[in-house]
Amino acid sequence: GLSVASFYAALKTKWEELDYHVNDNWDCGSDHARYWEKEWMNRTFLFLGGLRDEFESIRSQILNCDVIPGIEDVYARVESEEQRRQVMQIDPSHGNGPSAFVSRSSVSGPRPVRRCTHCHKSGHFVDFCWDLHPEKRLVRGRPPSSRRGSLVQDSTQSGSSSGEKSRLSPDQIKELQAYISRLSTTSEDTSTSDGA
């Protein structure tokens, strides 16, 4: 039930007590180094073995390394995983994390019907009415920002593939002129409001 930091601190305290009572009279320095290397490796395994089951994935990652990292590095990785879980609010008792999908509304039930006051069609409001705002219409799945390029693309798709230059249809020319006039009207409105 302890946090990773509390568990590690408790282990470290016990290890320091044990280290205090170790007889350090070694005849060979390399034996002394090998002893402590093995001792810290055992302590790393003790630490990993004492973790809760929710840390099985990070435990497996560490144990599958070619070289087992030192105890400080192992502790840092496990503590980082614990903090990530706290931020993500992962509850191990449910076996899964938070949902990948976010609900836009907490109210369940039918959505309100959107009805345009201009054309009286359902599914949109007057702010997005294509009769009044044709620039907001999607063209074959492309957003309005790529609308200008779609006029040329539509004409090239309907033209022959023999390399001839394709021409715009009369409807496409009218649509292009309407678009340009809306742009010029919008820029005039902007310049007039800036001067006021």
N, C-alpha and C positions, 0 to 999 in steps of 0.2 A: 503493500500500500504506500510505500515511500516514493517520493519523486526520485528521478535519476540522480540528481545532485545530492540529496540526502542519503541515498543508498551508497553512492560513491564515497561520500564523506565518512560514513560509518565504517566502510571497509578500510579506507585509508587510515583511520584512527587505529583500528585493530592491527593493521600491518605495521604501523609505526611502533605500537607496543611490542609486537613480536620482534621487530628489528632491534629494539633496545636490548632484548635478551639474547640475541645471537652472539655466539663466540666468534670474534673476527680474527682469530689467530690462524692465518693461512700460511702454509709453507711455500705455496706457489701462487704467484699473482694471476696466472692464466686460469687456474682452478677457481680462484675467487671470482674472477670476471664471469666464468661459465656458470657458477652457482647463482650469481645474481641475475644473469640473463634468463636462466631457467626459472628462477623464483618469480621474476616479473612476468614471464610468459604464463606461469601457473596462475598468477594473480589476475592476469587479463582473462584467462578462461573462467576463473571464479566469478569475476565481475559479469562477464557475458552470460554465464550459467545462472546467475541470480536474477537476471532481468525477467520482467513479466512477459507472458506470451505475446503481447501486442508488439513487442520489439523483435519478433522472430525474423522479420525480413531484413532488418539492419544487422542482426546477429549473423544471419546466413551470409550476407554480403561481406562482412568482416572476416568470417571464418573461411570464405572461399577465395580470399586474397592469396596471391602467391607467397607473400611475406606478411605475416600477421603484424599489424602496426603495434606500437607501444601503447601502454595503458592510458596515457594522457590523450593520445590521438583517438583511441577507441572511445574513451569517455566523451570527448568532444563530439564525435559522430553521433553517439547515442543521445546525448543531451540535445543536439541539434534536431534530431528526429523527434524527440519529445516536444520540443518547442514548436516544431512544424505541426505536429498533431494537435497541440493546444490551439494554435492559430486557426487551423482548419476545423477544429472542434470535431475530431474523429472520435467516435465512441466505439471502443473495441467490443463492447457487449452486444452491439447490433451486427457486427461482422462486416459492416460497410461504412463508407464515409458519407459525407454530405452529398446531396443529389447534384448531378451535373446540370440539371435543368432548374431554372429559376422561374417561378410563377410571377407574372406581371401584376397579378391582383390577388389579394387574399380573399376576395368575395367570389364565391362560386355561384353558378347559375348562368342563365343566358346573357349574352352580351347585348347591350342596347343597340337597336337598329339605327344605322346612320342613314339619314335621308337628306339629299341635296334640296335646298330651297329654290335653286335655279331650274334644274331639269326634272326635279321630283323623282329621281331614281334613287334606289336604296344602295347602300354600300359605300357611300362617300358623302362628305359635306361639301358645301359650296366652295370652300377654300381649295378643294382638290378636284373640282369639276373640270373635266377635260374640255367641255364646251367653252368655258371661260379661261381655262389655263391649259392649253394643249401642250405646253412645254413640260408639264408634269407627267405626261403620259410616258410609260415605258415602251420602248421599241424593241421588240424581240428580246426581252429580258435585260436590256441595257438601261442604266439609270439616265435621267435627264441630262447629266453632264456630258454624255457621249452622243447626244441627240444629233448634233451638227454632222458628225462623221457618219451617222447612220443613213443620212440622205444619199450620200455618195455610195455607201456600201450597198444600199438597197438597189440603186440603179446598176451597179456593177454585177450584182447577183442576177438581175433580170436580163442583162445583156448577153451577147454571145461570148463564147469562150475562145474565139479565134484571135483575140488580141485587139479587136476594134475598140475604139473609144466609145463608151456608152454615153447616152444622153439622158438628161433628166426628163421625166414625164411632165406634162402640163400640171398635174396635181402636185407633184413634188416641187415644181417651180413656185406655185402659189403658196405652198406650205413654207418654203424657204423665204419668200418675200414677207409673209406674215410674221415669221420668226424674226427677220431683220427689222421690221417695223416695230415689233414689240421691244426689241433691244434698244432701238433708237429712242423710243418713247420712255423707256425705263431710264436711260442715261440722261435724257432731258429733265425728267422728274427729279433725278438725283442732283443734277447741277443746279436746278432752281431751288431745291430745298437747302443746298449748301450755301447759296447766296443769301438766303433769308435770315 
